[in-house]
Amino acid sequence: MAYKPYNSFSIAQNQFDRAAEVLGLDEATRDLLRSPMREYAFAIPVRMDDGRNRIFRGFRVQHNDARGPCKGGIRFHPLETQDTVRALSMWMTWKCAVADLPLGGAKGGVICDPHNLSEHEQEQICRGWVRQMARNVGPHSDVPAPDVMTTPQHMLWMLDEFEGITGTKMPGFITGKPVGIGGSLGRTEATGYGVIFTVREALKELNVRALDTTASVQGFGNVAQYAIRLFSQLGGTTLCVSCWDQAEGTSYAYRKPDGIDLDELLSITDRFGGIDKAKAADLGYEVLPGDDWLKQDVDILIPAALENQITAENVTDISAGVKIIAEGANGPTTTEADAALRERGVLVIPDFLANAGGVTCSYFEQVQSNMNYYWGKDEVLGKLDSKMTSAYLSVSELVRKRKLYMRDAAYIIAVDRVARACRDRGWV
Amino acid sequence: MRSSEPGRQNVPWFDRNFFRSAEPITRIGYGRLGGKASGLVRIRELLQREFDADRFPGVEVYVPKMVVIATDVYDAFMERNGLVETALSACADHPLAEAFQRAELPVEILGDLHALAEEAHTPLAVRSSSLLEDALQRPFAGVYGTKMLPNNSPDADTRFRHLVEAIKYVFASTWFQSAKSYIRATDRASTDEKMAVIVQEVVGRRHDERFYPDLSGVGRSYNFFPAADAKPADGVVNLALGLGKTIVDGGVSWIYTPTRPRAPMPFNSVDDILKLTQLSFWAVNMGRPPAYDPIAETEYLVQADLAAAHYDDTLAAVASTYDANRGRFLPGTARPGPRVVDFAPLLGAAQTPFNEVVRELLALGERALGDAVEIEFAGDLPDRGRGTVRLGFLQLRPMLVSQHEVDIADADLASPDLLLATGRAIGNGAFDSISDIVYVRPESFEARLTPTIASELDRVNRTLVEEQRPYLLLGFGRWGSSDPWLGIPVEWGQIAGARVIVESTLPEMNVELSQGAHFFHNLLSFDVPYLSVAHDPNAAGYIRDIDWAWLDRQAALNETALVRHVRLPHPLFIAVDGRSGRGAVWREPPTREDRSA
C-alpha cells in the first residue's frame, strides 16, 4: 500500500469540489475559490535572549475577501506548513459565510514552539510578523485573531506594533484582545455557547426537550466547559466528560450516572486545567479510559478537543441512542467516520457551523473596536444567539428541502454565498 | 433553569416569529407564570370557550400578544449574579435598581429576547407577574414595577437593550422597599417571592409622538359605593382616555354603572363636571428619546392634556361638548365649547354593544373565579364610527368580597366614645386589638405637601411593620392617588401595615372617594377596611366627623409637623358593616354582648 501523507489542503479542496459540483459552479469560479487569492510567506529575524539571531518563517494566507475583510487566526506551531494554513484559510471563508458574517477567510502562522521561547522572544516574533504584514492587513482588509498557541497577550503586542507603524489607534486591527483593552465581553463563552445554541435548535427540530436529554463531551477546555454549562442551564444532563492528563500524557473520561457537576470538576483542576483523577474518584466519579466518552449511551456527543477523534475505527463504538453530534472542535470527524454517521442517520452539526460562535464574537469585537464603543454582555450574547440560530436554521432548511446531509448543506450555503459575492463583484 | 414545579400552565414555547405566530401567549423558561400571566391564560381560555362573539357585532375582544418569562429565569438571574444578598439588605431602591441593571440576564433567554426585539416595532409593556400573587390568591396590584417601551428605535439592538433594562427593572422592583413592606404585611417573606415577567404588545395607536388606546377601563362586578338607586351587584366601570395608568393609579376617570351606562355622574354643577372629569391622559412617548433612566417607571411615558387628544383626533369618540344655549352636554366634539371626557358617544350609541361586552366579560370572570371580579381592558375605537371596537383584555382578578356579618346599631353610633363614624365604608369586620393611630395633622395639611407626607408615613409604617403593630391610619383626600393634589400619593407598601384606613375630606381637599384600581384592590385583598369620613354634615354618608381634638390630646410617640403617631393604653374598637356601608371607630370597646371580633 502506497503511503499517502495527510494533506489538509487537498481535503479542503475536495470538500469544495463536491459543493461546487452540486451548485454547478462555472470553471472560473471553481478556479478562484479552490485556491487562496493571496499568500504571503516571509522571514522574521529575531535576536534571541542568548544574543544569537534566529530566523522564523511566517505565513499569511488570504483565501477570499469577496464578502468583506479577511478574518482568521495566527498559529504558533512547530509543524506549521503553508498547506495547513491554506486549508485553514479556506475553512475560515466557509465558516464566516455559513454564519453569514460579512467577512472573508484567512489564516496565518509562524513555525515556532512558544513553549521553548521566552516572553521577550515571543514578543519579537509577534512584532516581526506585523512588521512584515502591516501593509497587507488592517481593520478594513484582514483582521487577525488568536489561534493555536497564541494568546490575548500576543494580540496586544501585535496591535501595539501595528499602531506604532501606522501612527494611529486602531483596536479593530486585531481581535482576541483582553477585555478592557479592546476585547469583547462574552468572547470566552462564545464558542461553547454557540455549540449549544445549535444543539438547542436541533433538539427543537427533533421535537425533544433539552430537559430530557443527556450528553457526553470530549475535552475540558474553554469550549467544552461553556458548552457543558449552557447545556445544563437549558436543563440537559452531561453524563461524561473526557480530559487530558498532562502528568500521564493521556486522557481520562469522568462519568457520573446522574450527571457531572461542572463547578465541582473545575474546583479540582491542576495548573494545566486538567481534572485531578484521584480527587475526581473521591468525589464519586468513575474514571474511565479517555476514549470512553464516545461510548456513552447518551443523546448528544460533543467532541470539543482535537481533530480526527471520531474515526473509522471507533465510529462503531457510538451508541445507537446518539441522536446528535455537535462538532465543537475543528475537524473532529474523519471522512470515513463521517460517511458512517451519515449512513446511520445521526444528525451531525458540522464544525464550521457548530463552532462558529467564536468567529462570530470575534466579528462583534471587531465591530465594537472599530466604533470604540463596547456592548454589555447581554447584548453580545443576545446577538450571538440570534446569529447562530439563524445560521443553523438556514442550513437545516436546506437539509429539509433538498434532503441533504447537514455538512453538505452547510458547505453548499457557504460556497454559494461566497460565489455569489464574487460574481456580484464581477470577479468571475 | 431546570424546574419540575407544579402548576405550569400548558402554554406553548416562545416562537421567534413573535407576531407571525398564531399563539397569542407563549413562554420562555420552564418555571411558573405568576398570578398576572396565569390570569391572562385563563382569560384566553375563557374567551375561546365561553365568549360568544356573534352576540356582539362590532366589538372584537382579544388578548394582546404576549410572552411570559417564567420564574426560573428570575431564579437564575438572582443566583448567577449573586444578587440575593443585595436584595435582602436595607439597600435603598435606587442603588438596588442600579445593581440589578449591572447584572446579566441568563444567556439562555437572550437570543429569544433579541429575536423579539428584532421582530417587534410597536410599544411593549413589560409587567410583573408575581408568584405570591398566585399562591396567595391576592392581586399584588401596583406593588411591582411596570415599564412601557416605545420600542420604536430603528436599531434592533437599541430596542433589545431597552427590553433587557425593563426586565431587570421589573426584577429589581421585587425588592423595592415598598414591595418588601407589602410582603411583610402578608405574613410571607420576600424570599418566598419569585417574579415572572410579561412582555406584551400595548393596545393603542400611534398619534404622532404619542401612542395610546382610545380608552382604558377597569370593571368591577361588585360596587362598594353604588349610586343611590343602584345595587352593589350591579358593578361599576371606570373609563379613561389613554393608558390605564390614569385609572389604576387613582387619577380622574369616568365612572358608570354597567346596568345604567347612560346615567350621568352625580356632579353638582356643569362647573364641577368640567373640573372633576379627566383633563389629562397618559401615553407612551414615541417622540424624542427621554433622558436615560432605566430605573424610572415613567421613563417612556408622557402625560398630555385634552387639547393634545383633540389634535390627535381621539377626543371626538370619547367626549361630549357643553352647549351653553341648551344647557346640556352633546356627544362628540363637532361643536365649539368646553369638552368633557364622558364616553357618551360610545355608551350612548345603540349600534355598538360596548357596555354589553363589558358586562359579559364581568359575568364570565365571575363564573370562572366563583367570586366578584375586577377586569382591566384597553381598546381602540373605529375611525369615524365605522368599523370594529377592538378591546384588548388585560387583566382578571378576584375581588375577595367578605361575607362576614357585622352589625352597627344606631345606639352604638350615639356612644360618647365614638371617635368617628361614616355611612361610606368599604370592607367588613370588627377589630379590637389596634392601639396605634397614625394621622395626618389637619392643622398643617396642605395639598402641596402630600408627597412629603407620603415619605413621612413610609418611615412610620416601616417601624410599625417591623414591630408587627397594626395601626389605624387617618389622612385627607384619596389615599394612593398618583395626583398629589387629589390626595396623599403613597404606594401600598408605604402604608401596608395599616389595618384600617380612614380618608377624610377638608374644605380644601374635598374629592370623590378613592377609585384607584391598584390601591382599591389592595384594600380588598388585604381585607383592610376603608372609611370615608366627610367633614361636611351635608355630604353623603355623613354621620360623625373625626374627633381631632381628642386625638391631639393623646401623647405622641412620634410626631413631625405633618404626621403624628400616638399609642393608646387600650385598644380601639373598630367595626365596619359591609352590607350597610357603615363604619365607626370607638375609643373604648363597647360593652354590647353580641359584638364579636
Chai-1 contact restraints between the chains, C-beta under 6 A:
chainA,res_idxA,chainB,res_idxB,connection_type,confidence,min_distance_angstrom,max_distance_angstrom,comment,restraint_id
A,Q233,B,M1,contact,1.0,0.0,6.0,A-B,restraint_1
A,Q233,B,E108,contact,1.0,0.0,6.0,A-B,restraint_2
A,L234,B,E108,contact,1.0,0.0,6.0,A-B,restraint_3
A,G235,B,R2,contact,1.0,0.0,6.0,A-B,restraint_4
A,K377,B,E104,contact,1.0,0.0,6.0,A-B,restraint_5
A,D378,B,E104,contact,1.0,0.0,6.0,A-B,restraint_6
A,D378,B,L105,contact,1.0,0.0,6.0,A-B,restraint_7
A,D378,B,L110,contact,1.0,0.0,6.0,A-B,restraint_8
A,D378,B,V164,contact,1.0,0.0,6.0,A-B,restraint_9
A,L381,B,V107,contact,1.0,0.0,6.0,A-B,restraint_10
A,L381,B,L110,contact,1.0,0.0,6.0,A-B,restraint_11
A,G382,B,L110,contact,1.0,0.0,6.0,A-B,restraint_12
A,G382,B,H114,contact,1.0,0.0,6.0,A-B,restraint_13
A,G382,B,F160,contact,1.0,0.0,6.0,A-B,restraint_14
A,D385,B,L110,contact,1.0,0.0,6.0,A-B,restraint_15
A,D385,B,G111,contact,1.0,0.0,6.0,A-B,restraint_16
A,S386,B,G111,contact,1.0,0.0,6.0,A-B,restraint_17
A,S386,B,H114,contact,1.0,0.0,6.0,A-B,restraint_18
A,T389,B,G111,contact,1.0,0.0,6.0,A-B,restraint_19
